[in-house]
């Protein structure tokens, strides 16, 4: 799991609600139009650069909690001429703020159409324009079509959690200063809750139970996480305690409102339906993709991957379960495949680390991967000096159930990135610990560290931090393509196996990886069918548990995630397939001159751009290496 800040973090974290918040000061708020910063003369490219950088910072300032997350802490209010300390502000869910946001994003689209038409810009600026246009359309889709502030209470709950949680984790300032920031935000929670209740007071609501569950998570953050900011032995002080008490009372008031709404109001429709889903899907991915075409491709892949798993599993099954005689008496071929594969995967899961060595095993895998990258021509940038491997803090373990990368903020890339590893809790009974360890066996743990760290998310982000000029790095780091990011991490796993990080031809690793591939394909099927074809909960769980070998707890969590979001679960499949095709086509174009390390250095050097744009850059001259971005 890559947690923000990361490219396209607005989308990745909270789905369709990402840009639904505004600057907490109701007046005068952010400017109605994105601003150019600095005098860059009459050069249209320089003017576009100023616009793009100004848009990115102005859009971040619309939501102070997300601004903190991205590393933007101080914002100059254009109308008042003073500076706003964003780390001390909350979101604004008032109707006036919503109208202001709509004006902001519509104005940005108009400015791009009027002043920066795509065909008048060079290729790199055209890509940046495409990224910004997509962000505007997604924001307006939520603000005008979905209206999640009015219909989805998880938006308010998650906004509170983001505002209070990340100042604890991100060391953007000394501890005492961040504690003062949190106190200021706590003092604003009651007013924000009143705003949220007012916005949600009419009409049916969606995801009420999810909001209630998350609201309890916010209480846990207040009780467990916030005191960690204060020096050991030093009390937080009476003013902090008073602010925290009032904030707790406010979230209790929100809980009571939601409990009443759940009993007295009709449930809202969480499914987007075919038309809205297609509209969002096209804004999300661009590149001419259609959801039904993707669904068809994914469903065809399900059967192919399952057959591949059966072919790998059968020899292992005959060796490990000779008494079962290959279940050849089963007449249902699909059921036979499922039985054989599930039994073999169960046996593979027995090869796991002891529960008290989980952290050590991941650290050892990372050392192994780092050494492998040093001795194989895969990427040129192999150092990971600012990657810290630490045990997940207790108050973060609900987010990082196993492990995950918490990346440095896009606007503060010099801060550390954390690879969090969550140990098996000592109070877990043996059977519960055994279930987790079997799922995250030695094979899966190696793939996990490749995906999250080297050369997956962490390496990709380090390359993205080298994009120049600086304004472009900021634009692409904050607004970049989720399909690029998640697709790269999946491609990295496959590529590292291809290069020999594990024993070549090891069928246990092969089957483990195919199981992961099957789940990614199922993610896309699940997302599209749930939102466009009326897929039932029973059908969704059957797809995950029966057809793609997921544990029930994992499948139920994925179903909840699919309801809360849309399009994001398809990101992994779209991105991975895009990277696979790009690598294959680049190899075909360059033939014997293809250099894997040069290819990776080139494609990573652009930052997280849409995969269609990446293809154009890489393949525009079949006889040359990709041109490096920058101006």
DOTORTI-759622 format. One record per residue (C-alpha): x, y, z; residue number from 1; residue in three letters. Coordinates in steps of 0.5 Angstrom, whole numbers. Layout:
BEGIN
      u      v      w    k    r
      X      Y      Z  NUM  ALA
...
//
This chain:
BEGIN
      u      v      w    k    r
      0      0      0    1  UNK
      3      7     -2    2  UNK
      0     12      2    3  UNK
      0     19      0    4  UNK
      3     24     -1    5  UNK
      4     21     -8    6  UNK
      2     22    -15    7  UNK
     -5     23    -16    8  UNK
     -6     22     -8    9  UNK
    -12     26     -8   10  UNK
    -15     21    -12   11  UNK
    -12     15     -9   12  UNK
    -14     17     -2   13  UNK
    -21     18     -2   14  UNK
    -24     17     -9   15  UNK
    -29     22    -12   16  UNK
    -29     26     -6   17  UNK
    -22     29     -6   18  UNK
    -23     36     -8   19  UNK
    -29     37     -5   20  UNK
    -26     41      1   21  UNK
    -24     49      1   22  UNK
    -20     53      5   23  UNK
    -23     54     12   24  UNK
    -23     61     12   25  UNK
    -30     63      9   26  UNK
    -28     70      7   27  UNK
    -25     71      3   28  UNK
    -22     64      1   29  UNK
    -18     62     -5   30  UNK
    -18     67    -11   31  UNK
    -23     65    -16   32  UNK
    -18     64    -22   33  UNK
    -12     60    -21   34  UNK
     -6     65    -21   35  UNK
      1     66    -25   36  UNK
      6     67    -20   37  UNK
     12     71    -21   38  UNK
     14     75    -28   39  UNK
     16     71    -33   40  UNK
     15     75    -39   41  UNK
     11     74    -45   42  UNK
     14     67    -47   43  UNK
      8     63    -48   44  UNK
     12     57    -45   45  UNK
     14     61    -39   46  UNK
      7     64    -38   47  UNK
      4     57    -38   48  UNK
      9     54    -33   49  UNK
      7     60    -28   50  UNK
      0     58    -29   51  UNK
      1     51    -28   52  UNK
      5     52    -22   53  UNK
      0     57    -19   54  UNK
     -6     52    -20   55  UNK
     -3     47    -17   56  UNK
     -1     51    -10   57  UNK
     -8     54    -11   58  UNK
    -12     48    -11   59  UNK
     -8     45     -6   60  UNK
    -10     51     -1   61  UNK
    -17     49     -3   62  UNK
    -16     44      3   63  UNK
    -11     45      8   64  UNK
    -11     38     11   65  UNK
     -9     36      4   66  UNK
     -4     42      3   67  UNK
     -1     39     10   68  UNK
      0     32      7   69  UNK
      3     35      0   70  UNK
      8     39      4   71  UNK
      5     46      3   72  UNK
      4     50      9   73  UNK
      4     57      8   74  UNK
     -1     60      3   75  UNK
     -1     68      1   76  UNK
     -9     70      0   77  UNK
     -9     74     -6   78  UNK
    -15     78     -4   79  UNK
    -13     80      3   80  UNK
     -5     80      1   81  UNK
     -4     76      8   82  UNK
     -1     69      9   83  UNK
     -5     63     11   84  UNK
     -2     58     16   85  UNK
     -5     52     13   86  UNK
     -3     47     18   87  UNK
     -8     51     23   88  UNK
    -14     51     18   89  UNK
    -19     46     17   90  UNK
    -24     45     10   91  UNK
    -30     49      9   92  UNK
    -36     45      7   93  UNK
    -40     51      6   94  UNK
    -45     53      0   95  UNK
    -40     59     -1   96  UNK
    -34     55     -1   97  UNK
    -37     50     -6   98  UNK
    -39     55    -11   99  UNK
    -32     58    -10  100  UNK
    -29     52    -12  101  UNK
    -33     51    -18  102  UNK
    -31     58    -20  103  UNK
    -24     56    -19  104  UNK
    -24     50    -23  105  UNK
    -28     52    -29  106  UNK
    -24     58    -29  107  UNK
    -18     54    -30  108  UNK
    -21     50    -36  109  UNK
    -23     57    -39  110  UNK
    -16     59    -38  111  UNK
    -13     53    -41  112  UNK
    -17     53    -47  113  UNK
    -17     61    -48  114  UNK
     -9     62    -47  115  UNK
     -6     55    -47  116  UNK
     -9     51    -53  117  UNK
     -6     44    -53  118  UNK
     -4     45    -60  119  UNK
      0     51    -59  120  UNK
      4     48    -53  121  UNK
     11     44    -54  122  UNK
     10     36    -52  123  UNK
     12     37    -45  124  UNK
      8     43    -43  125  UNK
      2     39    -47  126  UNK
      3     33    -42  127  UNK
      2     38    -36  128  UNK
     -4     41    -39  129  UNK
     -7     34    -40  130  UNK
     -6     33    -33  131  UNK
     -9     39    -30  132  UNK
    -15     39    -35  133  UNK
    -16     32    -32  134  UNK
    -16     34    -25  135  UNK
    -21     40    -26  136  UNK
    -26     35    -30  137  UNK
    -25     30    -24  138  UNK
    -26     36    -19  139  UNK
    -32     39    -22  140  UNK
    -35     32    -23  141  UNK
    -35     31    -16  142  UNK
    -37     38    -14  143  UNK
    -43     38    -19  144  UNK
    -45     31    -21  145  UNK
    -44     27    -15  146  UNK
    -44     33    -10  147  UNK
    -41     28     -4  148  UNK
    -41     34      1  149  UNK
    -48     33      1  150  UNK
    -49     26      0  151  UNK
    -43     22      3  152  UNK
    -41     23     10  153  UNK
    -35     19     10  154  UNK
    -32     26      6  155  UNK
    -33     30     13  156  UNK
    -30     24     17  157  UNK
    -24     23     13  158  UNK
    -23     30     12  159  UNK
    -23     31     20  160  UNK
    -18     25     20  161  UNK
    -13     27     15  162  UNK
    -13     34     19  163  UNK
    -11     31     25  164  UNK
     -7     25     23  165  UNK
     -2     27     19  166  UNK
      1     33     23  167  UNK
      3     27     28  168  UNK
      7     23     22  169  UNK
     10     28     18  170  UNK
     16     32     21  171  UNK
     15     38     17  172  UNK
     16     42     23  173  UNK
     19     41     30  174  UNK
     14     37     35  175  UNK
     12     43     39  176  UNK
     10     47     33  177  UNK
      6     41     30  178  UNK
      3     41     37  179  UNK
      1     48     36  180  UNK
     -2     47     29  181  UNK
     -6     41     32  182  UNK
     -9     45     38  183  UNK
    -11     50     33  184  UNK
    -15     45     28  185  UNK
    -18     42     34  186  UNK
    -21     48     36  187  UNK
    -24     49     29  188  UNK
    -27     42     29  189  UNK
    -34     43     32  190  UNK
    -35     49     27  191  UNK
    -33     44     22  192  UNK
    -38     39     24  193  UNK
    -44     44     24  194  UNK
    -42     45     17  195  UNK
    -42     38     15  196  UNK
    -49     37     19  197  UNK
    -52     42     15  198  UNK
    -49     40      8  199  UNK
    -52     33     10  200  UNK
    -59     35     12  201  UNK
    -63     34      6  202  UNK
    -64     28      2  203  UNK
    -62     21      2  204  UNK
    -54     19      4  205  UNK
    -49     14      2  206  UNK
    -44     10      6  207  UNK
    -47     12     13  208  UNK
    -45      6     17  209  UNK
    -38      7     14  210  UNK
    -38     14     16  211  UNK
    -40     11     23  212  UNK
    -34      6     23  213  UNK
    -29     12     21  214  UNK
    -32     17     26  215  UNK
    -30     12     31  216  UNK
    -23     12     28  217  UNK
    -22     19     29  218  UNK
    -24     18     36  219  UNK
    -18     13     37  220  UNK
    -13     18     33  221  UNK
    -15     24     38  222  UNK
    -14     19     44  223  UNK
     -8     15     42  224  UNK
     -4     19     36  225  UNK
     -5     26     38  226  UNK
     -1     26     45  227  UNK
      5     23     41  228  UNK
      7     30     39  229  UNK
      8     32     46  230  UNK
     15     31     49  231  UNK
     16     25     54  232  UNK
     14     27     61  233  UNK
     11     34     59  234  UNK
      3     34     59  235  UNK
      0     37     53  236  UNK
     -3     43     57  237  UNK
    -10     45     59  238  UNK
    -12     49     53  239  UNK
    -10     43     49  240  UNK
    -14     38     53  241  UNK
    -20     43     53  242  UNK
    -20     43     45  243  UNK
    -19     36     45  244  UNK
    -25     35     49  245  UNK
    -29     40     45  246  UNK
    -27     36     39  247  UNK
    -29     29     42  248  UNK
    -36     32     43  249  UNK
    -37     35     36  250  UNK
    -35     28     33  251  UNK
    -40     25     38  252  UNK
    -45     30     35  253  UNK
    -44     28     28  254  UNK
    -44     20     30  255  UNK
    -51     22     33  256  UNK
    -54     25     27  257  UNK
    -51     20     23  258  UNK
    -55     14     27  259  UNK
    -61     18     27  260  UNK
    -60     19     19  261  UNK
    -59     12     18  262  UNK
    -66     10     22  263  UNK
    -70     15     19  264  UNK
    -68     17     12  265  UNK
    -68     12      5  266  UNK
    -61     10      3  267  UNK
    -58     13     -2  268  UNK
    -55     10     -9  269  UNK
    -48      9     -8  270  UNK
    -47      6    -15  271  UNK
    -45     11    -20  272  UNK
    -49      7    -26  273  UNK
    -46      6    -33  274  UNK
    -47     14    -36  275  UNK
    -44     17    -29  276  UNK
    -38     11    -29  277  UNK
    -36     12    -36  278  UNK
    -36     20    -35  279  UNK
    -31     19    -29  280  UNK
    -27     13    -32  281  UNK
    -26     17    -38  282  UNK
    -23     23    -34  283  UNK
    -19     19    -29  284  UNK
    -16     15    -35  285  UNK
    -16     19    -41  286  UNK
    -13     15    -47  287  UNK
    -19     13    -50  288  UNK
    -21      8    -45  289  UNK
    -28      5    -45  290  UNK
    -30      1    -39  291  UNK
    -34     -4    -42  292  UNK
    -28     -6    -47  293  UNK
    -23     -6    -40  294  UNK
    -28    -11    -37  295  UNK
    -28    -15    -43  296  UNK
    -21    -16    -43  297  UNK
    -20    -17    -36  298  UNK
    -26    -22    -36  299  UNK
    -22    -26    -41  300  UNK
    -16    -25    -37  301  UNK
    -19    -29    -31  302  UNK
    -20    -35    -35  303  UNK
    -13    -35    -38  304  UNK
     -9    -34    -31  305  UNK
    -13    -39    -28  306  UNK
    -11    -44    -33  307  UNK
     -4    -42    -32  308  UNK
     -5    -43    -25  309  UNK
     -7    -50    -26  310  UNK
     -2    -52    -30  311  UNK
      3    -50    -25  312  UNK
      0    -53    -19  313  UNK
     -2    -60    -22  314  UNK
      5    -62    -21  315  UNK
      6    -59    -14  316  UNK
     -1    -62    -12  317  UNK
      1    -69    -15  318  UNK
      8    -69    -11  319  UNK
      5    -66     -4  320  UNK
     -2    -69     -4  321  UNK
     -1    -76     -8  322  UNK
     -7    -79     -4  323  UNK
    -12    -74     -7  324  UNK
    -10    -77    -14  325  UNK
    -11    -70    -18  326  UNK
    -18    -70    -16  327  UNK
    -19    -73    -23  328  UNK
    -26    -75    -21  329  UNK
    -29    -68    -21  330  UNK
    -33    -67    -27  331  UNK
    -34    -60    -26  332  UNK
    -27    -57    -29  333  UNK
    -27    -50    -26  334  UNK
    -29    -53    -19  335  UNK
    -23    -58    -20  336  UNK
    -18    -52    -22  337  UNK
    -20    -48    -16  338  UNK
    -19    -54    -11  339  UNK
    -12    -56    -14  340  UNK
    -10    -49    -14  341  UNK
    -13    -47     -7  342  UNK
     -9    -54     -4  343  UNK
     -3    -52     -7  344  UNK
     -3    -45     -5  345  UNK
     -5    -47      2  346  UNK
      2    -51      2  347  UNK
      6    -46      0  348  UNK
      3    -41      5  349  UNK
      6    -46     10  350  UNK
     13    -43      8  351  UNK
     13    -37     13  352  UNK
     17    -33     18  353  UNK
     16    -34     25  354  UNK
     11    -29     28  355  UNK
     17    -26     32  356  UNK
     21    -25     26  357  UNK
     16    -21     21  358  UNK
     20    -15     21  359  UNK
     27    -18     21  360  UNK
     25    -22     15  361  UNK
     22    -16     11  362  UNK
     29    -12     13  363  UNK
     33    -18     10  364  UNK
     29    -18      4  365  UNK
     30    -11      3  366  UNK
     37    -12      4  367  UNK
     37    -17     -1  368  UNK
     33    -13     -7  369  UNK
     38     -7     -6  370  UNK
     44    -12     -7  371  UNK
     41    -15    -13  372  UNK
     40     -8    -16  373  UNK
     47     -6    -15  374  UNK
     49    -12    -19  375  UNK
     44    -12    -24  376  UNK
     43     -7    -30  377  UNK
     36     -5    -28  378  UNK
     36      2    -26  379  UNK
     42      7    -25  380  UNK
     39     10    -18  381  UNK
     39      5    -13  382  UNK
     41      9     -7  383  UNK
     35      9     -2  384  UNK
     39     14      4  385  UNK
     32     17      6  386  UNK
     28     11      6  387  UNK
     27      9     14  388  UNK
     25      2     15  389  UNK
     21      2     22  390  UNK
     16     -1     26  391  UNK
      9      2     24  392  UNK
      7      6     30  393  UNK
      1      3     34  394  UNK
     -4      9     32  395  UNK
     -2      7     25  396  UNK
     -3      0     25  397  UNK
    -11      0     22  398  UNK
     -8      4     16  399  UNK
     -2     -1     15  400  UNK
     -4     -8     17  401  UNK
      2    -11     14  402  UNK
      7     -6     11  403  UNK
      7      0      6  404  UNK
     10      6      4  405  UNK
      9     13      7  406  UNK
     12     17      2  407  UNK
     16     24      3  408  UNK
     11     30      1  409  UNK
     11     32     -6  410  UNK
     13     39     -4  411  UNK
     18     37      1  412  UNK
     22     31     -2  413  UNK
     28     32      3  414  UNK
     24     29      8  415  UNK
     24     22     10  416  UNK
     20     16      7  417  UNK
     18     11     11  418  UNK
     17      4     10  419  UNK
     12      2     15  420  UNK
     12     -6     18  421  UNK
      7     -8     22  422  UNK
      9    -14     27  423  UNK
      4    -19     29  424  UNK
      1    -17     35  425  UNK
      3    -21     41  426  UNK
     -4    -22     44  427  UNK
     -6    -25     37  428  UNK
     -8    -32     38  429  UNK
     -4    -37     35  430  UNK
     -9    -39     29  431  UNK
    -10    -32     28  432  UNK
     -3    -30     27  433  UNK
     -2    -37     23  434  UNK
     -7    -34     18  435  UNK
     -4    -28     17  436  UNK
      3    -31     16  437  UNK
      1    -36     11  438  UNK
     -2    -30      7  439  UNK
      4    -26      7  440  UNK
      9    -32      7  441  UNK
     16    -32      4  442  UNK
     14    -31     -3  443  UNK
      9    -26     -2  444  UNK
     14    -22      3  445  UNK
     19    -21     -3  446  UNK
     14    -19     -8  447  UNK
     11    -14     -2  448  UNK
     18    -10     -1  449  UNK
     19    -10     -9  450  UNK
     13     -7    -10  451  UNK
     13     -2     -4  452  UNK
     20      0     -4  453  UNK
     25     -2     -9  454  UNK
     25     -1    -15  455  UNK
     17      0    -14  456  UNK
     14      6    -11  457  UNK
     20      9     -7  458  UNK
     25      8    -13  459  UNK
     19     11    -18  460  UNK
     18     17    -13  461  UNK
     26     18    -12  462  UNK
     26     19    -20  463  UNK
     20     23    -20  464  UNK
     24     28    -15  465  UNK
     29     29    -20  466  UNK
     24     32    -26  467  UNK
     26     39    -28  468  UNK
     24     45    -28  469  UNK
     22     45    -21  470  UNK
     15     47    -23  471  UNK
     14     41    -27  472  UNK
     16     37    -22  473  UNK
     11     40    -17  474  UNK
      6     39    -22  475  UNK
      7     32    -24  476  UNK
      8     30    -17  477  UNK
      2     33    -14  478  UNK
     -3     31    -20  479  UNK
      0     25    -23  480  UNK
     -3     19    -26  481  UNK
     -5     14    -21  482  UNK
     -4      8    -27  483  UNK
      3     10    -28  484  UNK
      5      9    -21  485  UNK
      1      3    -19  486  UNK
      2      0    -26  487  UNK
     10      1    -25  488  UNK
     10     -2    -18  489  UNK
      6     -8    -21  490  UNK
     11     -8    -27  491  UNK
     17     -8    -22  492  UNK
     15    -14    -19  493  UNK
     14    -18    -25  494  UNK
     21    -15    -28  495  UNK
     25    -17    -22  496  UNK
     22    -24    -22  497  UNK
     24    -24    -30  498  UNK
     31    -22    -28  499  UNK
     32    -27    -23  500  UNK
     31    -24    -16  501  UNK
     28    -31    -14  502  UNK
     30    -38    -16  503  UNK
     29    -38    -24  504  UNK
     23    -43    -25  505  UNK
     21    -44    -18  506  UNK
     14    -46    -19  507  UNK
     12    -44    -12  508  UNK
     14    -36    -13  509  UNK
     11    -37    -20  510  UNK
      4    -39    -17  511  UNK
      4    -34    -12  512  UNK
      5    -28    -17  513  UNK
      0    -31    -21  514  UNK
     -5    -31    -15  515  UNK
     -3    -23    -15  516  UNK
     -4    -22    -22  517  UNK
    -11    -26    -22  518  UNK
    -13    -21    -16  519  UNK
    -11    -15    -20  520  UNK
    -15    -17    -26  521  UNK
    -21    -18    -21  522  UNK
    -20    -11    -18  523  UNK
    -22     -8    -25  524  UNK
    -28    -13    -26  525  UNK
    -31    -12    -19  526  UNK
    -30     -4    -20  527  UNK
    -34     -4    -27  528  UNK
    -39     -9    -25  529  UNK
    -41     -6    -18  530  UNK
    -42      1    -21  531  UNK
    -45     -1    -28  532  UNK
    -48     -8    -28  533  UNK
    -51     -8    -21  534  UNK
    -47    -14    -19  535  UNK
    -49    -16    -12  536  UNK
    -45    -17     -6  537  UNK
    -46    -25     -6  538  UNK
    -43    -24    -13  539  UNK
    -37    -20    -11  540  UNK
    -35    -24     -6  541  UNK
    -36    -31    -10  542  UNK
    -31    -27    -15  543  UNK
    -26    -26    -10  544  UNK
    -26    -32     -5  545  UNK
    -28    -38    -10  546  UNK
    -25    -35    -17  547  UNK
    -19    -31    -15  548  UNK
    -17    -35     -8  549  UNK
    -18    -29     -3  550  UNK
    -19    -30      4  551  UNK
    -26    -28      6  552  UNK
    -24    -22     11  553  UNK
    -20    -19      5  554  UNK
    -25    -20      0  555  UNK
    -30    -16      5  556  UNK
    -25    -11      6  557  UNK
    -24    -10     -2  558  UNK
    -32    -10     -3  559  UNK
    -33     -4      2  560  UNK
    -27     -1     -1  561  UNK
    -30     -2     -8  562  UNK
    -37      1     -6  563  UNK
    -33      7     -3  564  UNK
    -29      9     -9  565  UNK
    -30      8    -16  566  UNK
    -25      7    -22  567  UNK
    -19      7    -17  568  UNK
    -19     -1    -16  569  UNK
    -18     -1    -24  570  UNK
    -12      3    -24  571  UNK
     -8     -3    -22  572  UNK
    -10     -7    -28  573  UNK
    -10     -1    -33  574  UNK
     -3      1    -31  575  UNK
      0     -6    -31  576  UNK
     -2     -7    -38  577  UNK
      0     -1    -40  578  UNK
      7     -2    -37  579  UNK
      7     -9    -40  580  UNK
      5     -6    -47  581  UNK
     10     -1    -47  582  UNK
     16     -5    -45  583  UNK
     14    -10    -51  584  UNK
     13     -5    -56  585  UNK
     20     -1    -54  586  UNK
     24     -8    -54  587  UNK
     21     -9    -61  588  UNK
     22     -2    -64  589  UNK
     30     -2    -61  590  UNK
     31    -10    -63  591  UNK
     38    -12    -61  592  UNK
     40     -5    -58  593  UNK
     34     -5    -53  594  UNK
     38     -3    -46  595  UNK
     33     -5    -40  596  UNK
     37      0    -35  597  UNK
     37      6    -40  598  UNK
     29      4    -42  599  UNK
     28      4    -34  600  UNK
     32     11    -33  601  UNK
     28     14    -39  602  UNK
     21     12    -37  603  UNK
     22     14    -30  604  UNK
     25     21    -31  605  UNK
     19     24    -34  606  UNK
     15     23    -27  607  UNK
      8     20    -27  608  UNK
      5     22    -33  609  UNK
     -1     19    -37  610  UNK
      1     13    -40  611  UNK
     -1     15    -47  612  UNK
      3     21    -47  613  UNK
      9     16    -44  614  UNK
      8     12    -50  615  UNK
      8     18    -55  616  UNK
     15     20    -52  617  UNK
     18     13    -52  618  UNK
     16     11    -58  619  UNK
     16     17    -63  620  UNK
     23     15    -65  621  UNK
     23      8    -66  622  UNK
     31      8    -67  623  UNK
     33     13    -61  624  UNK
     32     13    -53  625  UNK
     27     17    -50  626  UNK
     28     24    -50  627  UNK
     29     27    -43  628  UNK
     24     32    -40  629  UNK
     26     39    -38  630  UNK
     27     45    -41  631  UNK
//
